[in-house]
Amino acid sequence: MENLINVFKKYNIEINEKKAKQFDLFFDFLIEKNKVMNLTAITEENDVLFKHFLDCCLAESLFPQNAKVIDVGSGAGFPSVPLKIVREDLQITMIDSLNKRVNFLNDCISLLNLQNIQAHHSRAEDYAKNFREKFDVATARAVAPLNTLLEYLLPFVKVGGVCIIYKSTKLDEEIESAQNALKVLGGKVTEIKTYTIEEQDSKRNILVVKKTKLTPAKYPRGKNEPKTKPL
């Protein structure tokens, strides 16, 4: 990825040679492991650069300095691993319900020599039992519709903290459908950032939801109810 530093700079993200090397290592490891486990359908180098690495990092300026972050449904490490490479100050916890993905994530952390980031095998509703309102930021990328996603994210965030949610362009309908979830869970949409990745002719929305009050203890519900019976 010889042009990675220049591409990031074009989008106002500064990285040095050390960080570029970490992205190279991450790419090689991701593609190698993807041969034996389903991590990503995007495997071409240029596509990974723009659709994964740059895409994850476009929101980095929205994360407060030294924030405690939880990434729910981390999958192959997006957005957390690229964010951590760019923003060493962030303290990141990743959770995923599939153990082999968690093992992959912890191998990534070790390979890239990343500090203050870890991955845990857990469902959101189980992890929330011990870590409610412990984080400054909860984030997720390509996980679920907004009304479902808010139930998984908002319980983790301190009052005054935020959810930073990566979404595609059809956001108005999702926000409309999530009005009840926002009211019940204690969230308020405060910002929508829209980015255009020219090289891919694609747009990305980053939604910021502020936590305005404590989330009732019954949320998130178990037994897949946030998906089957969204608020």
MONOR-V737523 format. One record per residue. RES is the residue in three letters. SS is DSSP state (@ for helix, = for strand, . for the rest). PHI is phi in degrees with one decimal (NA if undefined). PSI is psi in whole degrees, -180 to 180 (* if undefined). Layout:
res: (RES/RES)
ss: (SS/SS)
phi: (PHI/PHI)
psi: (PSI/PSI)
This chain:
res: (MET/GLU/ASN/LEU/ILE/ASN/VAL/PHE/LYS/LYS/TYR/ASN/ILE/GLU/ILE/ASN/GLU/LYS/LYS/ALA/LYS/GLN/PHE/ASP/LEU/PHE/PHE/ASP/PHE/LEU/ILE/GLU/LYS/ASN/LYS/VAL/MET/ASN/LEU/THR/ALA/ILE/THR/GLU/GLU/ASN/ASP/VAL/LEU/PHE/LYS/HIS/PHE/LEU/ASP/CYS/CYS/LEU/ALA/GLU/SER/LEU/PHE/PRO/GLN/ASN/ALA/LYS/VAL/ILE/ASP/VAL/GLY/SER/GLY/ALA/GLY/PHE/PRO/SER/VAL/PRO/LEU/LYS/ILE/VAL/ARG/GLU/ASP/LEU/GLN/ILE/THR/MET/ILE/ASP/SER/LEU/ASN/LYS/ARG/VAL/ASN/PHE/LEU/ASN/ASP/CYS/ILE/SER/LEU/LEU/ASN/LEU/GLN/ASN/ILE/GLN/ALA/HIS/HIS/SER/ARG/ALA/GLU/ASP/TYR/ALA/LYS/ASN/PHE/ARG/GLU/LYS/PHE/ASP/VAL/ALA/THR/ALA/ARG/ALA/VAL/ALA/PRO/LEU/ASN/THR/LEU/LEU/GLU/TYR/LEU/LEU/PRO/PHE/VAL/LYS/VAL/GLY/GLY/VAL/CYS/ILE/ILE/TYR/LYS/SER/THR/LYS/LEU/ASP/GLU/GLU/ILE/GLU/SER/ALA/GLN/ASN/ALA/LEU/LYS/VAL/LEU/GLY/GLY/LYS/VAL/THR/GLU/ILE/LYS/THR/TYR/THR/ILE/GLU/GLU/GLN/ASP/SER/LYS/ARG/ASN/ILE/LEU/VAL/VAL/LYS/LYS/THR/LYS/LEU/THR/PRO/ALA/LYS/TYR/PRO/ARG/GLY/LYS/ASN/GLU/PRO/LYS/THR/LYS/PRO/LEU)
ss: (./././@/@/@/@/@/@/@/././././././@/@/@/@/@/@/@/@/@/@/@/@/@/@/@/@/@/@/././././././././././@/@/@/@/@/@/@/@/@/@/@/@/@/././@/@/@/./././././=/=/=/=/=/./././././././@/@/@/@/@/@/@/././././=/=/=/=/=/=/././@/@/@/@/@/@/@/@/@/@/@/@/@/@/././././=/=/=/=/=/././@/@/@/@/@/@/@/@/./././=/=/=/=/=/=/=/././././@/@/@/@/@/@/@/@/@/@/@/=/=/=/=/=/=/=/=/=/=/=/././././@/@/@/@/@/@/./@/@/@/@/@/@/@/./=/=/=/=/=/=/=/=/=/=/=/@/@/@/./=/=/=/=/=/=/=/=/=/=/./././././././././././././@/@/@/@/././.)
phi: (NA/-63.4/-95.5/-60.2/-60.5/-68.3/-62.0/-61.6/-62.5/-57.8/-102.0/63.4/-118.8/-92.1/-132.3/-103.3/-62.1/-60.8/-69.3/-60.5/-64.9/-63.4/-63.0/-61.3/-62.3/-61.9/-58.2/-60.4/-68.3/-59.3/-68.7/-62.6/-71.4/-65.5/-69.2/-116.2/-146.6/-84.2/-104.6/-157.0/-87.1/-97.1/-128.2/-68.0/-54.4/-65.0/-66.0/-63.5/-57.7/-85.0/-82.0/-112.5/-64.8/-64.1/-54.9/-64.1/-88.7/-58.8/-91.5/-59.6/-70.6/-82.1/-85.8/-61.0/-59.3/61.5/-65.2/-87.8/-119.6/-116.4/-109.3/-95.7/74.8/-68.6/59.3/-87.9/99.9/-109.7/-93.9/-63.3/-66.6/-58.7/-60.4/-66.6/-62.1/-74.7/-117.8/-64.4/-72.6/-69.9/-106.2/-117.1/-115.3/-108.1/-126.6/-148.5/-85.3/-110.1/-63.5/-67.9/-70.3/-63.0/-61.8/-59.6/-63.2/-68.1/-64.9/-60.8/-56.2/-67.0/-59.9/-88.4/56.7/-88.6/-111.8/55.9/-150.0/-147.6/-121.1/-129.5/-86.7/-166.9/-84.2/-58.7/-66.4/-79.2/-65.6/-67.4/-60.6/-110.5/-129.9/-66.7/51.3/-103.9/-117.8/-77.8/-138.9/-116.1/-134.8/-160.6/-139.6/56.1/-107.5/-165.1/-57.8/-59.6/-63.9/-73.3/-61.2/-60.9/-68.2/-79.1/-92.4/-58.5/-60.2/-79.6/-94.0/-64.8/-59.7/97.7/-82.5/-137.7/-101.0/-115.7/-119.3/-86.8/-136.7/-83.0/-82.8/-82.5/-100.5/-56.2/-64.0/-65.2/-65.3/-61.2/-69.3/-96.6/-59.6/-67.0/-60.4/-60.0/-65.6/-69.1/-88.3/90.2/-125.4/-142.5/-68.9/-113.7/-161.0/-129.9/-101.3/-111.9/-117.6/-115.3/-96.0/-59.4/-63.4/-109.0/50.0/-131.0/-116.4/-137.4/-104.2/-114.9/-101.6/-110.6/-117.9/-87.6/-85.2/-103.4/-157.8/-61.1/-82.4/-52.3/-62.7/-73.6/-107.5/-77.8/-73.1/-90.4/54.0/66.2/-62.5/-57.5/-90.4/-81.9/-133.5/-62.7/-65.0)
psi: (67/-31/10/-45/-44/-40/-48/-41/-38/-32/23/34/116/123/154/-177/-38/-45/-37/-39/-38/-40/-39/-46/-43/-45/-50/-42/-42/-47/-39/-50/-27/-20/-26/-8/153/94/-41/145/-10/113/-18/139/-48/-38/-41/-41/-50/-45/-22/-65/-56/-45/-45/-35/-10/-29/5/-31/-15/-15/123/154/134/23/145/118/137/132/113/123/55/-25/-121/14/19/125/-1/-46/-49/-41/-42/-37/-45/-39/85/-20/-23/141/110/134/127/137/143/149/-6/119/-37/-29/-38/-41/-42/-45/-44/-33/-39/-47/-45/-47/-42/-3/48/144/154/45/136/160/141/144/106/152/152/-42/-28/-44/-32/-20/-33/-9/35/138/37/-8/150/-34/137/137/158/154/121/50/-50/167/155/-43/-33/-46/-40/-34/-31/-31/-50/-35/-24/-19/138/151/129/-15/-175/155/132/112/125/124/161/-160/-24/73/-30/-45/-41/-40/-41/-44/-19/6/-42/-41/-43/-44/-47/-41/-15/44/156/128/121/-17/142/116/128/126/146/124/100/-40/-24/-2/47/153/151/133/137/120/130/122/120/140/117/-17/166/141/131/143/-20/-11/143/143/154/-166/31/14/-34/-27/-42/-29/66/150/*)
